[in-house]
Amino acid sequence: MRRRFLCITLCVGLLTFVAWLGRASQEKAKTTWTEIAPGVLRSSSPVAGYALVAGDKALLIDAPGPTGDLAKHGVRRIDGVLLTHYHRSVCAGIPDLPKEVKIQAPKKAEEWLAPKAVEKYWRDSIPLRGSRTAYLVLPVGVDNIDYALVDGKTFEWEGWKLSVLDTPGHALAHVAITAQKAKGPRVVFCGGAFASAGKLWAPYTTDWDHWTDAGLKPTAESLRKLITAKADVLCPAHGPVVDKNIDAALKQTLAAVEEIGFLKSFERYTKDRLGNAPQYRFLAKEQAMSNGSKPWTQVSEHIWLTGNTYVLTSKDNVCLMIDPWDKRSADQFAKLQADQKLGPIEVVMFSHAHFDHYDGVHYLPERAKFEVWALDAVAGPIAEPFLLRAPFLDARTVKFDKKPKDGDTLTWREYRFKFSHLPGQSEYTMGVETTIDGKRCYFTADNFFHQDMFSGSGGWMGLNRSFPPRYAASAKKVLDAAPEWVLAEHGGPFEFNAEDWRRRVSWGNVSAKAADLMCPSGNHLHDWNPHGVHFEPLVQKVKPGANFKGTLVVANVLAQRQKVKVTLEGRGLINDETLDFDIPPGTVIRPAVTVTQGERPPLRVGRHVFTLRTVIGAALDPSDAFFVVDVEP
């Protein structure tokens, strides 16, 4: 393994621009094109681009890199580019195209390609207050794109008849292009909607929210459209050309997508797949799926609940609060305190690092008089909200008084709490075991819900760093603990039922196998993870001309050694730099990075996004890697 310290000179001067052009020219020389069907060429880059050729003219399908040796195929002029979607991997070559080349894109892609829209995206998405987001977005938008590609549109180019199919899923805005000339083969350019039989590239892009199959449903529908398109040649951006058994390959992929979509719901798995689902009681059914605005429910003598927020009282009449949500928690506690003549809050705990479970701490009175506790894994992103890319973070930091580790115990008054790392809905989640009013209780955050609520779980998605094996492991912890009560969030505590929890363990393991099968690498912890390569901190605030430091994190979760090439794409503002690593299996490396602005004119005041492109062997790594520099006046 080779580790390097990266020293980057931030500048906008002529020398940097010339050096960047030199590297671009080298890349051009490496890009070759091969004919895959009469009049159809495919590029050799890690992400495939395609060209329809007629005489000395070409029409490009996607623009993943420089045009390379198209001239060797008689091409003297590029008439236009048709983008299947907005991901930066298929748009990377746009800056190398002549200015007069017309670029067309899906109509809905304007939100992630137009300069002002892209600027807004980067401003609004960090930190991300929800889980609905886009992936692999360009660092800056592109001018003069015609958003003319809509479902059903047909047009002709040099004897080719083309049509547009709306195929969202892999991206929020995505189309496929069909092309046929005379009686020649029907060629379908499917972008990222299909990679190979049974596989999708970077399937985390189908995570349109954190707990449902919202993106997998359109993914499946798009595959059905591709089946009905009856291609003779199928041309993906991520994967080999398919010219045999296309129908079978697409149906295999459709079956894999539908299986994952089905398994996104524990409720479907336990009720429809296994059948005879066990029955067990809600402990406060009137609170189920509530937001903390309902009157308090007294679950037992010493514990109260509204929405996400639990209040535990001691025999001395003082209080411990779990998961305050917004100002309503402070207002609701004031009512409870007055009605029940309770004493003050002494401890506040957060179950996981989602803002609706901790941002109420900013509204609780007399902050200096109570302590804040959370598992160290939970406290990290809350205390440093700009360190990592994670959903549901609040930009305000919180200071912690105690940060127990997995397996630690803490006491408060007559209660003893055992803390455990309980990843499921989020990597940054804790479980807490204690006894309340004679009942053995387990606080499980948003991981597990009653099978009749929210499909039985908080869902899994790559952006949340939540994966099925972690759900299975966490469910096994609860099963082994065998509490009497599961104190779930969002108003959903319920009675423990051992068979229900055995099914939750099974659900996690079955889902993991299904996810592995859909991934090109065979390991969903690699392909379904946008964070396999990332930069820490995600955001740094600097003064003009100031240096900043960070850490490049590169994980190899696969079973074989990986040769990894990570390129910082400077866009002429900073130097492009490439780092090469040889990483053993199951290894995470964290080389330090120092960025200096040197003597050149500093970056302008404002937000700057820089992306990292990672290639493993000859394939593009699926990570959505970038970092942000906020230059302040």
NORKA-V349722 format. One record per residue. N is the residue number from 1. RES is the residue in one small letter. NEAR is the number of other ideal C-beta (glycine too) atoms within 10 Angstrom. Layout:
n->(N;N)
res->(RES;RES)
near->(NEAR;NEAR)
This chain:
n->(1;2;3;4;5;6;7;8;9;10;11;12;13;14;15;16;17;18;19;20;21;22;23;24;25;26;27;28;29;30;31;32;33;34;35;36;37;38;39;40;41;42;43;44;45;46;47;48;49;50;51;52;53;54;55;56;57;58;59;60;61;62;63;64;65;66;67;68;69;70;71;72;73;74;75;76;77;78;79;80;81;82;83;84;85;86;87;88;89;90;91;92;93;94;95;96;97;98;99;100;101;102;103;104;105;106;107;108;109;110;111;112;113;114;115;116;117;118;119;120;121;122;123;124;125;126;127;128;129;130;131;132;133;134;135;136;137;138;139;140;141;142;143;144;145;146;147;148;149;150;151;152;153;154;155;156;157;158;159;160;161;162;163;164;165;166;167;168;169;170;171;172;173;174;175;176;177;178;179;180;181;182;183;184;185;186;187;188;189;190;191;192;193;194;195;196;197;198;199;200;201;202;203;204;205;206;207;208;209;210;211;212;213;214;215;216;217;218;219;220;221;222;223;224;225;226;227;228;229;230;231;232;233;234;235;236;237;238;239;240;241;242;243;244;245;246;247;248;249;250;251;252;253;254;255;256;257;258;259;260;261;262;263;264;265;266;267;268;269;270;271;272;273;274;275;276;277;278;279;280;281;282;283;284;285;286;287;288;289;290;291;292;293;294;295;296;297;298;299;300;301;302;303;304;305;306;307;308;309;310;311;312;313;314;315;316;317;318;319;320;321;322;323;324;325;326;327;328;329;330;331;332;333;334;335;336;337;338;339;340;341;342;343;344;345;346;347;348;349;350;351;352;353;354;355;356;357;358;359;360;361;362;363;364;365;366;367;368;369;370;371;372;373;374;375;376;377;378;379;380;381;382;383;384;385;386;387;388;389;390;391;392;393;394;395;396;397;398;399;400;401;402;403;404;405;406;407;408;409;410;411;412;413;414;415;416;417;418;419;420;421;422;423;424;425;426;427;428;429;430;431;432;433;434;435;436;437;438;439;440;441;442;443;444;445;446;447;448;449;450;451;452;453;454;455;456;457;458;459;460;461;462;463;464;465;466;467;468;469;470;471;472;473;474;475;476;477;478;479;480;481;482;483;484;485;486;487;488;489;490;491;492;493;494;495;496;497;498;499;500;501;502;503;504;505;506;507;508;509;510;511;512;513;514;515;516;517;518;519;520;521;522;523;524;525;526;527;528;529;530;531;532;533;534;535;536;537;538;539;540;541;542;543;544;545;546;547;548;549;550;551;552;553;554;555;556;557;558;559;560;561;562;563;564;565;566;567;568;569;570;571;572;573;574;575;576;577;578;579;580;581;582;583;584;585;586;587;588;589;590;591;592;593;594;595;596;597;598;599;600;601;602;603;604;605;606;607;608;609;610;611;612;613;614;615;616;617;618;619;620;621;622;623;624;625;626;627;628;629;630;631;632;633)
res->(m;r;r;r;f;l;c;i;t;l;c;v;g;l;l;t;f;v;a;w;l;g;r;a;s;q;e;k;a;k;t;t;w;t;e;i;a;p;g;v;l;r;s;s;s;p;v;a;g;y;a;l;v;a;g;d;k;a;l;l;i;d;a;p;g;p;t;g;d;l;a;k;h;g;v;r;r;i;d;g;v;l;l;t;h;y;h;r;s;v;c;a;g;i;p;d;l;p;k;e;v;k;i;q;a;p;k;k;a;e;e;w;l;a;p;k;a;v;e;k;y;w;r;d;s;i;p;l;r;g;s;r;t;a;y;l;v;l;p;v;g;v;d;n;i;d;y;a;l;v;d;g;k;t;f;e;w;e;g;w;k;l;s;v;l;d;t;p;g;h;a;l;a;h;v;a;i;t;a;q;k;a;k;g;p;r;v;v;f;c;g;g;a;f;a;s;a;g;k;l;w;a;p;y;t;t;d;w;d;h;w;t;d;a;g;l;k;p;t;a;e;s;l;r;k;l;i;t;a;k;a;d;v;l;c;p;a;h;g;p;v;v;d;k;n;i;d;a;a;l;k;q;t;l;a;a;v;e;e;i;g;f;l;k;s;f;e;r;y;t;k;d;r;l;g;n;a;p;q;y;r;f;l;a;k;e;q;a;m;s;n;g;s;k;p;w;t;q;v;s;e;h;i;w;l;t;g;n;t;y;v;l;t;s;k;d;n;v;c;l;m;i;d;p;w;d;k;r;s;a;d;q;f;a;k;l;q;a;d;q;k;l;g;p;i;e;v;v;m;f;s;h;a;h;f;d;h;y;d;g;v;h;y;l;p;e;r;a;k;f;e;v;w;a;l;d;a;v;a;g;p;i;a;e;p;f;l;l;r;a;p;f;l;d;a;r;t;v;k;f;d;k;k;p;k;d;g;d;t;l;t;w;r;e;y;r;f;k;f;s;h;l;p;g;q;s;e;y;t;m;g;v;e;t;t;i;d;g;k;r;c;y;f;t;a;d;n;f;f;h;q;d;m;f;s;g;s;g;g;w;m;g;l;n;r;s;f;p;p;r;y;a;a;s;a;k;k;v;l;d;a;a;p;e;w;v;l;a;e;h;g;g;p;f;e;f;n;a;e;d;w;r;r;r;v;s;w;g;n;v;s;a;k;a;a;d;l;m;c;p;s;g;n;h;l;h;d;w;n;p;h;g;v;h;f;e;p;l;v;q;k;v;k;p;g;a;n;f;k;g;t;l;v;v;a;n;v;l;a;q;r;q;k;v;k;v;t;l;e;g;r;g;l;i;n;d;e;t;l;d;f;d;i;p;p;g;t;v;i;r;p;a;v;t;v;t;q;g;e;r;p;p;l;r;v;g;r;h;v;f;t;l;r;t;v;i;g;a;a;l;d;p;s;d;a;f;f;v;v;d;v;e;p)
near->(13;10;12;14;9;17;13;19;17;26;22;14;13;8;11;19;13;10;14;19;12;11;14;17;11;10;17;15;11;12;19;15;23;11;12;18;20;12;21;23;22;19;25;15;22;19;25;23;27;27;23;25;20;16;11;11;17;25;21;25;27;29;24;24;23;23;22;20;17;21;11;9;16;12;21;10;12;19;16;16;24;26;28;31;31;29;29;20;21;26;26;22;24;19;13;17;17;8;6;10;16;15;20;20;25;28;17;19;26;17;16;25;24;20;13;9;14;22;15;13;19;18;10;11;15;19;20;16;17;12;19;14;19;19;21;25;25;21;16;14;20;17;10;10;21;11;18;14;26;12;15;8;16;9;13;9;16;14;12;19;14;21;17;22;23;20;31;22;25;30;28;21;23;28;30;28;26;19;25;17;21;8;5;16;17;16;27;28;27;31;27;27;32;33;24;17;16;19;22;31;24;27;28;22;26;28;27;21;16;23;21;17;24;17;25;23;18;20;27;20;15;25;25;13;17;24;17;10;18;11;22;15;20;26;29;26;26;27;21;13;16;21;15;9;11;20;13;12;21;26;16;17;24;20;15;22;26;16;17;24;20;16;23;24;22;26;18;18;24;21;16;11;15;15;7;8;19;13;10;16;11;17;24;21;15;11;23;19;11;17;15;23;12;15;11;20;17;13;21;13;10;18;24;23;25;25;24;29;25;23;24;25;19;16;8;10;12;17;24;24;23;23;26;29;26;19;13;18;25;19;14;23;24;12;12;20;15;9;10;15;8;17;13;12;22;16;21;24;27;29;29;32;30;33;22;21;27;29;23;26;22;14;16;19;11;8;14;4;10;20;14;21;24;28;28;18;21;30;23;19;23;26;17;14;22;19;16;22;26;22;22;25;24;18;12;13;10;18;10;17;11;16;17;20;11;13;9;14;11;16;9;17;15;10;15;12;20;15;26;20;20;30;24;30;30;30;21;29;29;26;28;23;19;22;15;19;12;8;17;14;25;24;25;30;31;28;28;30;27;22;25;17;19;23;18;23;27;28;25;29;25;27;23;27;21;26;23;25;18;23;28;19;17;26;27;16;17;23;18;9;17;11;21;13;22;26;27;27;29;23;25;27;28;23;16;19;17;10;14;23;22;15;23;26;19;17;25;25;17;17;24;21;13;17;24;18;16;22;23;19;20;13;16;26;20;21;27;28;24;21;18;25;21;21;23;17;17;19;19;18;14;18;12;13;15;16;13;17;11;18;14;23;18;26;21;22;17;18;10;8;13;20;12;22;15;23;16;24;18;20;16;18;19;23;18;19;18;13;20;11;21;12;19;11;11;10;14;11;18;12;17;12;21;12;22;15;22;14;10;15;13;17;18;10;12;12;14;20;19;20;20;21;21;20;17;24;10;9;15;18;24;29;26;26;24;21;23;19;22;14;20;10;6)
